[in-house]
Amino acid sequence: MHYAHSTENEDKSDWQTLVAHLREVAALAMQFGDAFGAGRAAALAGWLHDLGKYAEKFKLYIEGKGENCDHSTAGAKAVLELVRSDSDDTIMAELVAYAIAGHHAGLPDRIGGSGGSLNDRLKKKIPILDAAWKTEVEAETDNLVPRNFSLRQGDDQSFFQIAFLGRMIFSCLVDADRLNTEAHHAHVTGIEVDRTWPELPNEVAGLVAGFDAHLDDKLAKLTPAERAAPLNVLRRDVLAHVRGQTAMPKGVFTLDVPTGGGKTLASLAFALEHARAWSMRRIVYAAPFTSIIDQTAQIFRDILGDDAVLEHHAQVDTEKDLPEETGDRNAQSRERKLRRAMENWAAPVVVTTNVQLFESLFSHRPSRCRKLHNLANAVIVLDEAQTIPLPVLRPCVVALDELAHNYGCTIVLCTATQPALKAPDFRFGFETSHELALEPAKLHTAFERVTFEMAGVLSDNSLIEQLRQVPQGLVIVNSRKHARDLFLAAKDARIEGLIHLTTRQIANDRAEILTEIREELKHKKPCIVIATSLIEAGVDVSFPRVWRAEAGLDQIIQAAGRCNREWEQPKEHALVVVFQPSEAKPPPEIAGFADAMARVARTFPDPLVKPGIELYFREVYWQRGDNRHRDGLDDVPMPNLDGRKAPAKVLDQFAGNDGSTDFSYRKVGENFRLIRDGMAPIIIATDDQSKTILRRLRDGTITAGRAARELQRYLVQVPPRHRQRFVDNGHAEYVPGFETQFVVLKESLINTMSGFYSREQGLLWEKGDELGIEGNMI
């Protein structure tokens, strides 16, 4: 008898037999793979993934009589031997081999010098297997190509599509393997594991009814005058038109609605009713910033209920060893259920970040890929789609289009500045797309609520004099340094109601400051805010006048969305002033976008109009994507042959010929990042909650993962060299036992006259650097 998993019972009565594990994993993997036609390939991976456990060496190990051995390579080798080399399933067999070889350590590259490539694994000498596997394993090795799977016509990305299929099969295997192992452990220990979530097709009618009830409740709370207000009428018209198209066939859609036009509710309504029309399995809503995610998840929970919505981003990431604590046991049980759902996105509605979605789509890691099979037959809504970073835009678009092309997904690109991503104008772009908004150009005109002004060069002193003339206003600049310099100058000038908002401040303080800003605006009190672009990230505030330092048009439009948001005044009085700061040049990552914006402004005096937006994105994409050898829209640093990182195209890492593949899953997975800011966090413990987390981290009563998550609201990101200066000069210290993971600013330097952090200015990280140079003096 061969076993897959053991316990401490020597009689083996509760050990899981190997054949049972293989059979159950294969059945579950087939169920997952059937969602996109790859059930037979996924089942084959399930049958063979632990084939090496038939070796005598593994049998001795599981009985406690020897060392562990590689038990996945055997299955990878076997599948290539079992599938006929002259059949149509040859490449499918290779995909299954990748999946089996990587189901513990991650998808390998086909070739490589580290010894962990698939080719190296296939050359390994493995222990002899008991012949029993040939009678116990029910592997079916024909008809592996998914039904209805097709390659795109007219481009050279077919091997990317095939590699994507391999990652999806890998997802089925990993999730099935983990779930079966977990279920066996739960059975043995008697510990209940709650993974029950409602199925969206069974619940969607009730969710739509809940949505309608929410709208009725909102409408009932409005006065007759408020209901008849032009802005509210426009929002209802947008919603009604979008809902009228939910029966359209699955595919790629755009929702081109100006800021303040009700995109969030309209996209949710479309997703719900489209899912009902086509029996779709789940809704995934992704946005670029956690600030948007937090508020959107709460809106969705208010409308749909807690039992339908899973919120998943870095601040609520999973961890294996959640400790038992005193308190509400039901709350603890729910928290565990939510964290389990983060592993595979089994909930009917998932609210997540672009980072979580796209880095998973290009990952090689089992933990990241595990959820991917649950994207099949899903509605995927991308809020602020224009914010996908340009160096990864092309592979992200190709991946989304592949989900629509072969996996039954509907993609909704939801933004006020719709980028032109359709082929052939955008190389490897979406095959087709349909606009959900009625006549977007007219809609943008109807929603115009600001007057746009190009002010040219403006000094800080001139800007401050303009601020002196208004009771309320918002200034947005491109760097933390300029924001602080301008704030201090305005403070010296005794500008009334002055507030500084920046990522120098911890999120906990920023949330309090934003609450204060909203109160000041609501009660018409003096309020002049000087901020970085963080306030453009879906922050619901409305100023009568906004100044924006030159930047890309999409950022200008986001800034305009913070002006006259609810049409509190006539358009002519609501100014959005774009200026070129004389004291601060735009950072390099913004300068190119600002130049494109300036060129558009020469053609369109009001570039916020629809034709101006279209011209802007053509300018940006042409600049970045016109060179086939150095594609700025697919430009990720990766190690070359000598180990040094150099720009490389993600799409080129998945190649091959008619008979074989050459995929670099691991290379891409280790280097594909949406955000490459090179910053490092310093923890600023400003209150009792943060100090308690640190105390528990030091005494070992909280895990590092949970501490990192709960401390997210107390971090400031700084250049790594400045953080090291803080440590070297004794201004900050590492938490012992965690290497360099946790760096904490000393309490004596917080909110004191000689301190480095204050709620007003945030962290003065330059001081640590300067003091290090001048002589280690505080």
Residue pairs with C-beta under 8 A, 6 or more apart in sequence:
1 12
1 17
2 17
2 18
2 19
2 53
2 54
2 59
2 130
2 132
3 12
3 15
3 16
3 17
3 18
3 53
3 59
3 62
4 16
4 17
4 18
4 20
4 21
4 22
4 50
4 53
5 15
5 16
5 21
5 62
5 181
5 184
5 185
6 12
6 15
6 62
6 63
7 14
7 15
7 188
9 15
14 187
14 188
16 184
18 50
18 53
18 54
18 136
19 136
19 137
21 50
21 180
21 181
21 184
22 46
22 47
22 48
22 49
22 50
22 136
22 137
23 47
23 138
24 180
25 46
25 47
25 49
25 50
25 173
25 176
25 177
25 180
26 43
26 44
26 45
26 46
26 47
26 138
26 176
27 43
27 46
28 46
28 175
28 176
28 179
28 180
29 39
29 42
29 43
29 45
29 46
29 172
29 173
29 175
29 176
29 177
30 39
30 40
30 42
30 43
30 46
31 39
32 39
32 42
32 171
32 172
32 175
32 176
32 373
32 374
33 39
33 40
33 41
33 42
33 43
33 146
33 168
33 169
33 172
33 373
35 281
35 373
35 376
35 377
35 407
35 408
36 146
36 168
36 373
36 376
36 377
36 406
36 407
36 408
37 146
37 147
37 148
37 149
38 144
38 146
38 149
38 165
38 168
38 169
38 172
40 140
40 143
40 144
41 92
41 95
41 96
41 144
41 145
41 146
41 169
42 169
42 172
42 173
42 176
43 140
44 79
44 96
44 139
44 140
44 141
44 144
45 75
45 79
45 96
45 99
45 100
45 103
45 169
45 170
45 172
45 173
46 172
46 173
46 176
46 177
47 137
47 138
47 139
48 75
48 76
48 78
48 79
48 96
48 100
48 137
48 139
49 72
49 75
49 99
49 100
49 103
49 173
49 177
50 71
50 72
50 75
51 71
51 74
51 75
51 78
51 100
51 129
51 133
51 137
52 58
52 69
52 70
52 71
52 72
52 73
52 74
52 75
52 126
52 127
52 129
53 59
53 62
53 71
54 74
54 129
54 130
54 132
54 133
55 69
55 71
55 74
55 126
55 127
55 128
55 129
55 130
56 127
56 128
56 130
57 66
57 67
57 69
57 127
58 68
58 69
58 71
58 127
60 66
61 67
61 68
61 69
69 127
70 124
70 126
72 100
72 101
72 102
72 103
72 104
73 101
73 121
73 122
73 124
73 126
74 126
74 127
74 129
75 100
75 101
76 96
76 97
76 98
76 100
76 101
76 118
76 121
76 122
77 97
77 122
77 126
79 93
79 96
79 97
79 100
79 139
79 141
80 93
80 94
80 97
80 122
82 93
82 139
82 141
83 89
83 90
83 92
83 93
83 141
83 142
83 144
84 90
84 141
87 142
88 145
89 141
89 142
89 143
89 144
89 145
90 659
90 660
91 162
91 656
91 659
91 660
91 661
92 144
92 145
93 141
93 144
94 166
94 660
94 661
95 162
95 165
95 166
95 169
95 661
96 144
96 169
97 118
97 122
98 107
98 108
98 110
98 118
98 166
98 170
98 663
98 665
99 107
99 166
99 169
99 170
99 173
100 173
101 108
101 118
101 121
102 108
102 170
102 364
102 366
102 665
103 170
103 173
103 174
103 177
103 366
104 366
105 116
106 364
106 365
106 366
106 665
106 666
106 669
107 166
107 167
107 170
107 364
107 369
107 665
107 666
107 669
108 116
108 117
108 118
108 121
108 364
108 665
108 666
109 116
109 117
109 118
109 663
109 664
109 665
109 666
109 667
110 117
110 118
110 119
110 661
110 662
110 663
110 664
111 117
111 118
111 119
111 662
112 120
112 666
112 667
114 120
116 666
146 165
146 406
148 406
149 165
149 406
150 405
150 406
151 158
151 161
151 162
152 158
152 161
152 401
152 405
152 431
155 423
155 427
155 428
157 398
157 428
157 651
159 654
159 655
159 656
159 661
159 663
160 398
160 402
160 651
160 654
161 402
161 405
161 406
162 654
162 656
162 661
163 654
163 661
163 663
163 665
164 399
164 402
165 406
166 661
166 663
166 665
167 361
167 369
167 372
167 665
168 372
168 373
168 376
168 407
170 366
170 369
171 369
171 370
171 371
171 372
171 373
172 373
174 366
174 369
174 370
175 343
175 344
175 370
175 371
175 373
178 343
178 366
178 370
179 195
179 344
182 193
183 193
185 191
186 192
186 193
193 340
194 333
194 336
194 337
194 340
195 337
195 340
195 341
195 346
196 337
197 307
197 341
197 346
197 347
197 348
198 307
198 308
198 348
199 281
199 348
200 207
200 275
200 280
200 281
200 282
200 283
200 348
200 349
201 275
201 276
201 279
201 280
201 281
203 308
203 348
204 272
204 275
204 276
204 348
205 276
207 272
207 304
207 308
207 348
207 349
208 272
208 273
208 276
210 303
210 304
210 305
211 268
211 269
211 272
211 303
211 304
214 302
214 303
215 265
219 227
222 232
226 232
229 567
230 567
231 260
231 449
231 566
231 567
234 261
234 443
234 446
234 447
235 261
235 262
237 438
238 257
238 261
238 262
238 266
238 437
238 438
238 443
239 262
239 265
239 266
239 269
241 436
241 437
241 438
242 255
242 266
242 267
242 269
242 270
242 436
242 437
243 266
243 269
243 270
243 273
245 270
245 434
245 436
246 269
246 270
246 273
246 274
246 276
246 277
247 273
247 274
247 277
248 274
248 434
249 278
250 274
250 278
250 280
250 404
250 408
250 409
250 410
251 404
251 410
251 411
251 432
251 433
251 434
252 400
252 401
252 404
252 410
252 411
252 413
252 430
252 431
252 432
252 433
252 434
253 270
253 410
253 411
253 412
253 413
253 433
253 434
253 435
253 436
254 412
254 413
254 414
254 415
254 418
254 433
254 434
254 435
254 436
254 437
255 263
255 266
255 267
255 270
255 412
255 413
255 414
255 415
255 435
255 436
255 437
256 415
256 416
256 418
256 435
256 437
256 440
256 443
257 263
257 266
257 414
257 416
257 437
257 440
257 443
257 447
258 416
258 443
258 444
258 447
258 561
259 416
259 447
259 557
259 558
259 560
259 561
259 565
260 447
260 449
260 561
260 565
260 566
261 416
261 443
261 447
263 383
263 414
263 415
263 416
264 296
264 299
264 383
265 299
266 436
267 285
267 381
267 383
267 412
267 414
268 283
268 285
268 300
268 303
268 381
270 379
270 412
270 436
271 283
271 285
271 379
271 381
271 412
272 283
274 280
274 379
274 410
275 282
275 283
275 379
278 410
279 377
280 377
280 378
280 379
280 408
280 410
281 374
281 376
281 377
281 378
282 345
282 347
282 348
282 349
282 350
282 374
282 378
282 379
283 348
283 349
283 350
283 378
283 379
283 381
284 345
284 349
284 350
284 352
284 357
284 375
284 378
284 379
284 380
284 381
285 296
285 300
285 349
285 350
285 351
285 352
285 381
285 383
286 351
286 352
286 353
286 354
286 356
286 357
286 380
286 381
286 382
286 383
287 293
287 296
287 351
287 353
287 354
287 382
287 383
287 384
287 538
288 353
288 354
288 383
288 384
288 387
288 388
288 537
289 353
289 384
289 537
289 538
290 313
290 314
290 315
290 353
291 534
291 537
291 538
291 539
292 383
292 384
292 537
292 538
293 311
293 313
293 351
293 352
293 353
294 311
295 538
295 540
296 351
296 383
297 309
297 311
297 351
300 308
300 309
300 349
300 351
301 309
304 349
308 347
308 348
308 349
309 347
309 349
309 350
309 351
310 338
310 341
310 342
310 345
310 347
310 349
310 350
310 351
311 338
311 351
311 352
312 341
312 342
312 345
312 350
312 351
312 352
312 356
313 352
313 353
313 355
313 356
314 353
314 355
314 356
314 709
314 712
315 709
315 712
316 338
316 342
316 709
317 342
317 705
317 709
318 339
318 340
318 342
318 343
318 367
318 705
319 339
319 703
319 705
319 706
319 709
321 703
321 705
322 335
322 336
322 339
322 703
322 706
323 701
323 702
323 703
324 332
325 332
341 347
343 367
343 370
343 371
344 370
344 371
344 374
345 371
345 374
345 375
346 374
354 382
354 387
354 388
354 674
355 674
355 675
357 380
358 388
358 392
358 396
358 399
358 672
358 674
359 368
359 672
359 673
359 674
360 368
360 369
360 371
360 372
361 372
361 396
361 399
362 395
362 399
362 650
362 668
362 669
362 672
363 369
363 669
363 672
364 665
364 666
364 668
364 669
364 670
365 669
368 669
375 403
375 407
375 409
376 403
376 407
376 408
376 409
377 407
377 408
377 409
378 409
378 410
379 409
379 410
379 412
380 400
380 403
380 409
380 410
380 411
380 412
381 412
381 414
382 388
382 400
382 411
382 412
382 413
382 414
382 415
383 414
383 415
384 414
384 415
384 538
385 413
385 414
385 415
385 418
385 419
386 415
386 417
386 418
386 419
386 554
386 617
387 554
388 396
388 397
388 674
389 674
389 675
390 620
390 624
390 632
390 633
391 632
391 633
391 634
391 635
391 636
391 676
392 634
392 635
392 636
392 650
392 672
392 673
392 674
393 633
393 634
394 427
394 428
394 625
394 631
394 633
394 634
394 650
394 651
395 634
395 650
395 651
395 672
397 421
397 426
397 428
397 429
397 430
398 428
398 651
400 411
400 430
401 411
401 428
401 429
401 430
401 431
403 409
403 411
404 410
404 411
404 430
404 431
405 431
411 430
412 436
413 419
413 421
413 433
416 557
416 558
416 561
417 553
417 554
417 557
417 613
417 616
417 617
418 440
418 613
419 617
419 621
420 426
420 614
420 617
420 618
420 621
421 429
421 430
421 433
422 429
422 430
422 432
422 433
423 429
423 430
423 431
425 618
426 621
426 625
427 625
428 651
437 443
440 610
441 609
441 610
441 611
444 608
444 609
444 610
444 613
445 609
445 610
448 571
448 608
449 563
449 564
449 565
449 567
449 571
449 574
450 546
450 560
450 563
450 564
450 571
450 574
450 575
450 576
450 608
451 571
451 572
451 573
451 574
451 575
451 576
452 560
452 576
452 578
452 605
452 606
452 607
452 608
453 575
453 576
453 577
453 578
454 578
454 601
454 605
455 577
455 578
455 579
455 580
456 579
456 580
457 579
457 580
457 581
457 582
458 579
458 580
458 581
458 582
459 581
459 582
459 583
460 485
460 486
460 489
460 581
460 582
460 583
461 489
463 475
463 486
463 547
463 579
464 486
464 489
464 490
464 493
464 495
466 547
466 577
467 473
467 475
467 490
467 495
467 528
468 493
468 495
470 528
470 544
470 545
471 497
471 524
471 526
471 527
472 497
472 520
472 521
472 524
472 526
472 527
472 528
472 543
472 544
472 545
473 527
473 528
473 529
473 543
473 544
473 545
473 546
473 547
474 528
474 529
474 531
474 535
474 541
474 543
474 545
474 546
474 547
474 559
474 562
474 563
475 486
475 528
475 529
475 530
475 531
475 546
475 547
475 548
476 531
476 532
476 533
476 535
476 536
476 546
476 547
476 548
476 549
476 559
476 562
477 483
477 486
477 530
477 531
477 532
477 549
477 581
477 584
478 532
478 533
478 549
478 550
478 551
478 584
478 586
478 587
478 590
479 532
479 584
479 587
480 502
480 503
480 504
480 532
480 762
481 584
482 549
482 581
482 583
482 584
483 500
483 501
483 502
483 530
483 531
483 532
484 500
484 502
484 504
484 761
484 762
485 583
485 584
486 530
487 498
487 500
487 530
487 761
490 498
490 528
490 530
491 498
495 528
496 526
496 528
497 520
497 525
497 526
497 527
497 528
498 528
498 530
499 513
499 516
499 517
499 520
499 527
499 528
499 529
499 530
500 529
500 530
500 531
500 760
500 761
500 762
501 510
501 513
501 514
501 517
501 529
501 530
501 531
501 532
501 534
501 535
502 531
502 532
502 534
502 762
503 510
503 532
503 534
503 716
503 717
503 762
504 716
504 761
504 762
504 763
504 764
504 765
505 513
505 716
505 759
505 762
505 763
506 684
506 686
506 713
506 714
506 715
506 716
506 762
507 712
507 713
507 714
507 715
508 686
508 687
508 690
508 713
508 714
509 686
509 759
509 762
510 534
511 713
512 759
513 759
514 539
514 541
517 527
517 529
517 541
518 541
519 525
520 526
520 527
521 527
521 541
521 542
521 543
527 543
529 535
529 543
533 551
533 555
533 558
535 541
535 562
536 555
536 558
536 559
536 561
536 562
537 558
539 562
540 565
541 562
541 565
542 562
542 563
542 564
542 565
542 566
542 568
543 562
543 563
543 564
544 563
544 564
544 568
544 569
544 573
544 574
545 563
545 574
545 575
545 576
545 577
546 559
546 560
546 562
546 563
546 575
546 576
546 577
547 577
547 579
548 555
548 556
548 559
548 560
548 576
548 577
548 578
548 579
549 578
549 579
549 580
549 581
549 584
549 586
550 578
550 579
550 580
550 581
550 586
550 594
550 597
550 598
551 586
551 590
551 593
551 594
551 597
552 590
552 593
552 594
552 596
552 597
552 616
552 620
553 593
553 596
553 597
553 600
553 607
553 608
553 612
553 613
553 616
554 593
554 616
555 590
555 593
556 576
556 578
556 597
556 607
556 608
557 608
557 613
559 576
560 576
560 608
563 574
563 575
563 576
564 571
564 574
578 597
578 601
585 591
586 594
592 620
592 623
593 620
596 616
596 619
596 620
596 623
597 607
597 616
599 619
600 607
600 612
600 615
600 616
600 619
601 607
601 612
603 612
603 615
604 611
604 612
604 615
606 612
607 613
607 616
621 633
623 632
624 631
624 632
624 633
625 631
625 632
625 633
630 647
631 649
634 649
634 650
634 651
635 647
635 648
635 649
636 647
636 648
636 649
636 650
636 668
636 671
636 672
636 673
637 645
637 646
637 647
637 648
637 671
637 676
638 645
638 646
638 647
638 648
638 653
638 667
638 668
638 671
639 645
639 646
639 667
639 671
640 646
640 648
645 671
650 668
650 672
653 663
653 664
653 667
653 668
654 661
654 662
654 663
654 664
654 668
655 661
655 662
655 663
656 662
656 663
677 717
678 719
678 720
679 717
679 718
679 719
679 720
680 717
680 718
680 719
680 720
680 723
680 743
681 715
681 716
681 717
681 718
681 723
681 743
682 715
682 716
682 718
682 723
682 726
682 732
682 743
682 744
682 745
682 763
682 765
683 690
683 694
683 711
683 714
683 715
683 742
683 743
683 744
683 745
684 690
684 714
684 715
684 716
684 745
684 750
684 757
684 763
685 691
685 693
685 694
685 714
685 744
685 745
685 747
685 750
686 714
686 750
686 751
686 757
686 759
690 711
690 713
690 714
691 747
693 702
693 707
693 710
693 711
694 707
694 711
694 735
694 742
694 744
696 702
696 707
697 704
697 707
697 735
697 738
697 742
698 735
698 736
698 737
702 710
704 738
704 741
704 742
707 742
708 741
708 742
711 742
716 757
716 762
716 763
716 765
718 763
718 765
719 765
721 769
722 765
722 766
722 768
722 769
723 732
723 743
723 765
723 768
725 731
725 768
725 769
725 771
725 772
726 732
726 743
726 745
726 756
726 765
726 768
727 733
727 734
727 743
728 772
729 768
729 771
729 772
729 776
730 746
730 776
730 778
731 745
731 746
731 749
731 756
731 768
731 771
731 778
732 743
732 744
732 745
732 746
732 768
733 743
733 744
733 746
734 740
734 741
734 742
734 743
734 744
735 741
735 742
735 744
745 756
745 757
745 763
748 755
749 755
749 756
749 757
749 778
750 756
750 757
750 758
751 757
751 758
751 759
754 778
756 763
756 764
756 765
756 767
756 768
757 763
757 764
771 777
771 778
